[in-house]
Amino acid sequence: MHLPKVGKKVRPPRMMHIRFPLGKTFGLAGDRETQRSILEDLLNFALEGETESIVELPYRWKRP
């Protein structure tokens, strides 16, 4: 299931999408740099009052 397609149908007030496996939203365990970057993006998105309903983050999953 492609979550941005679901978001377009459901139309949430705002949604962030990241191309990571479900359950791995913040990346690999112990990857503090990536986790911090994602968290900062999430907080900036929430605090800026972004009006776009769906934003895709630029991160891509790298197999360990």
N, C-alpha and C positions, 0 to 999 in steps of 0.2 A: 504494500500500500504506500502510495506516495503522499506524504502528509500535506504538502502545499495544495494538492488537489482537494483534499478533504477540507482544508482551511477555506478554500474559495467557496465551497458549498455551504459550510457552516457559518462563515463570515464572522469570526471572532473580532473583538475590538482591536486586538493586535496579536501577532503570532511571530515567533522567531523559529526558524528551521535551520537545523545543522545536519549535514550529511554524515552522521555517525550512526552506528547500530543502536537500536532501541536499548535503553539501559546504560548506554555509554555516553550520555549527553555531554559530559565534561571531559571526555577523552580517557586515555589509559590511566590506571591507578599509578600515582607517583609522578605523573607528568605535570608538575606544578606550574610550569610556564604556560602551557596550553590552557590548563584549567583556569588560571588567573586571567588570561586574555579573554576567554569565553565569558567569565563572570563579569569582567569589566564591560564587555560589549552588551551583555544583558542589562546591567545596571544603567549604563548610558542610554540604552533604548527605552527603558522604563522611565528614567528621570527626564529625558528630553521631551516626553509626551509625543513620541513619534505617531504620525497619523496614518502611515501606511499600515495596512492590516497584516501583510505577510512580508517578512524580511528574511532572506536567506543569508546566513553567515558564511564567510568565505573559507571556512576550515574544511579540510578533507581528511577522511579516515586513512591512516597509514597502518597497514598490518604490522603487528609486533614481530 
